[in-house]
Amino acid sequence: MIGKLYSRTSVISEKSRGTKRERPLSEASDEVLMASYLAGDIEAYSQLVKRYEKELFSYLQRMLGDPMMAEDVFQNTFLTVHTKR
């Protein structure tokens, strides 16, 4: 199926009301993950892919009716996000 881009659990630092705290990437909002990714954190990008992998792939399969085409479109979608950052 779809290749895994993520391999370990990372933490992300966030400023919240003047204090800085760390929490797992899996608990970070999409906005925080995208900001971290744009700052160079590839693990944040991997978490975004992981977060939407099942839902988007299922949607593409239903819409396209072809698992191989759905996988191609899925990968193209996230590749485009990566190359246009």
C-alpha positions in Angstrom: 0.0 0.0 0.0 1.3 3.5 0.8 4.9 3.9 1.9 5.4 5.1 5.5 7.3 8.4 5.8 7.3 8.3 9.6 9.4 6.2 11.8 9.5 7.6 15.3 7.5 9.7 17.7 8.8 13.3 18.0 7.8 16.2 20.2 7.1 19.7 19.2 7.7 22.9 21.2 4.8 25.3 21.4 4.4 28.7 23.0 1.2 28.8 24.9 0.3 31.9 26.9 3.9 32.9 27.3 5.2 29.5 28.3 6.9 26.9 26.2 5.9 23.3 26.4 6.6 20.1 24.4 4.1 17.6 23.3 4.0 14.7 20.9 3.5 15.5 17.3 0.4 13.4 17.2 -1.3 15.9 19.6 -0.3 19.0 17.6 -2.8 20.9 15.5 -2.5 20.9 11.7 -1.5 24.5 11.8 1.3 23.8 14.2 2.5 20.8 12.2 2.5 22.8 9.0 4.4 25.7 10.6 7.0 23.2 12.0 7.3 21.6 8.6 7.8 24.9 6.9 10.6 25.6 9.4 12.3 22.3 8.4 10.8 19.6 10.6 10.2 16.6 8.3 8.7 14.6 11.1 5.9 17.2 11.3 5.2 16.6 7.6 5.2 12.9 8.2 2.7 13.3 11.0 0.4 15.2 8.6 0.6 12.4 6.0 -0.1 9.8 8.7 -3.1 11.9 10.0 -4.8 12.0 6.6 -3.6 8.9 5.0 -6.5 6.5 5.6 -9.3 9.1 5.1 -7.8 10.6 1.9 -6.8 7.2 0.4 -10.3 5.8 1.1 -11.9 8.9 -0.5 -9.7 8.6 -3.6 -10.5 4.9 -4.0 -14.2 5.6 -3.9 -14.0 8.4 -6.3 -11.6 6.8 -8.8 -12.6 3.2 -8.4 -9.0 2.1 -8.8 -6.7 1.4 -5.9 -3.5 1.9 -8.0 -4.7 5.2 -9.4 -5.8 6.3 -5.9 -2.3 5.6 -4.6 -0.8 7.6 -7.4 -3.1 10.6 -6.8 -2.5 10.3 -3.0 1.3 10.3 -3.4 1.1 13.2 -6.0 -0.9 15.2 -3.6 1.6 15.0 -0.8 4.5 15.3 -3.2 3.0 18.6 -4.5 2.6 19.9 -0.9 6.3 19.1 -0.3 7.7 20.6 -3.4 5.6 23.8 -3.2 6.4 24.7 0.4 
